[in-house]
Amino acid sequence: MKSMTLTGLSPVPFNLISNNWAWLTPSFPLEGSEPLQPQALSEAQQQGVLALARAILAERFARGEALITTAKSREYLRMALAPYPYEVFAVVFLDNQHRVIAFEEMFRGTIDGITVHAREIARSALEHNASAVILAHNHPAGRVDPSRADLALTERLRRSLALIEVRVLDHFIVGETVFSFAENGLLNVNE
């Protein structure tokens, strides 16, 4: 089985060579049929479907695409971060038109914690010549309520990045659902 590295994503198994869809069951739903239930697929088939979904989202979230809606960001970040059994902190770097420059998984933690360094995010923002960022991390346990540490980290990163004129547009927490700091009024952007 070959591996394919998608921009900003870990290598994923990818066995869709030469349009070989045989790994999907013959009863894969066609237009107008009943939706396929996840339990109808083997673990390998589910991983193949997830790899394909990541590839599709990576293509849609390609460099230069403008992120002008929270829904668009939420869709991509959920697919990118939900599968991990440990915390991952990622950053989407954007230009002044909010077009994607890059997506980077910056830090990896444990099942219930992660250490994030503002200087590394600032360094990457400067390297990418970013005007804005979207922060994101996952909660492997599924709960998306921001902790005090999440709130403090977001504010610290927002203030640190403001010093180099990089705006934090949002911070998403990915779990069973996706929580947006901006939608919930938790980014003090007017200070």
N, C-alpha and C positions, 0 to 999 in steps of 0.2 A: 504494500500500500504506500502511495506517495504522500508526502506532506506538502502543504502549500502555506506560505506565510502571507497573511493579508495585512495590509497597512495597519500597524498599531495593534494587531491581534496576535496571539500566540499561534504557533504552528498547529494546524488542525488536520485530522485525517480527512483525506479528500479522494474518494475513489470514483469520481464521475468522469473518468477519462473516456474520450471519444463518445460522449453522450451515452455512456453505459448506465442506463437507469435500471438495470436488472436487480440491483440491491433493494429496490422498492418492491413490495409485494405485487403480484399480478393484479391484485384488487385495488391498486392505488386509484383513488377516486378521480374520475374524469368529470368534465363539466356536467352538472346536473345530477351527479350521484351524491350519496351520503358522504359527509366529511369523514375522513379517516381518523380514528381515535388513536392517541399515542400508545395506548396499551396493546394495540394491534401490531406494533412494530417491535422488532428486537432492539436490544440496546445498541447494537452496531448500526442498525437502520436509523434509529433516533439520532445517533451521533452524526450520521451522514446528512440527515435533514437539517440538523443544527449547523453543520459546516456549510451547507448550501445557503441557508438563511443568512449566515454571517457574510458569506461572499456577496450575496445580493445586497445586503445592507452596506457593506464596505464600498461597493460600486456606487450606490446611491449617495453615500456620505463622502464621496471622493473630493479630493482637493479642488477648491474653487466653488463648491456648492454653498449657497447661502443658507444659514440656519436662521430663519426668520420666525419660526414657531417653536414653542415649547414641545409640542407634540412630536415634531420631527426629531428633535434632540432626544426626547424620552424614548422613542422607538429604537433608535440606534443604540443608545447607552444601555437599555435593558438587555438587548441581545448581546452586547459586548461584555457586560459585567455580571449578569445574573448567573451564568453557569459555574462561576468559581466557588470552590468550597472554603476559600479564605478571602480576607479583605484585599481589594485592589483599589488603588487610587489612581484615577486617570484624569487627563486634561485634554480638552479640545482647544487648539490654538486657532484664533480667527483674525482675519485682517479687519480694516476699518469699515468694510461693508458686510461684516459678519460672515464672510466666506471662509470655509474650512481651509486652513493651512496644513494642519497635522493633528492627529490623534495619538496620544502617547499614554501607555500604561506606565506611570511614573514610579509607583511604590507598591510593594507587596507585603502583606502583614500575615496575621494569624487568623483563626476563626472569629476572634472577637476584638481585634485591635490592629492598628497600623500606625507607623511613624511617618509623618509627612514633613518634608523640609522645604520651607518657603524659598530658600535660596536656590534650590534645584529647579523649582518651578519658574522662578524669575530668570534663571540662566537659560532655560529652554525657551521661555517667552522671548527673550532678547535674541537668541539664535534664530528663532523663526520669524523675528520681526513682527510679532503679534501685537495687535491693538487691544484685543479682548480675549478672554478665556471662558470656557465653561468647565467647571470642576465636577467630578463625579466619583463616587465610590459605592461599593456594594456592602450590604449587610447579609452575610451568608445565612444567618438564622431567619431571614425573611422580613423582620420588622423594619419599617422605614422611618419610624419616628426619630428625628434628630436628637442625639444625646447632647448634654452640655458640652462635651468635648467636640462634637461636630459643629455646634454653634460657635464655640470659641475659635476653632480652627478656621472656619469660614471667614470670620471677622479678621483674624490675624492675616490670612492670605489676601483678603480684600485690601486691607490697609498696606500690606507689604507691596503688593503689585501696583497699587495706586501711586506709590513713590516713583515707579518707572513708567507711569502713564499707561498701564494695562488695566482695563476694566474687567471685573468679574461679573459676567452677565447672569450666571446662575450656578447653583450647586445642586446636583441630583444625588439622591440616595436610592440605590436600586436594591430591591428585595422582592417580596411577593408582589408589590406594586412599585411605583416610582414616585418619590417625593421631590418636589421642586421648591427650593428655598425662595426663589423669586415669586412664584405663584402664591406662596404663603406669607409674603411680606417679611421675610427674614434676612433680606440683604439691605443693609443701610447704605444705599447707593448715593444718597443726597448729602452725606457728611463730607 
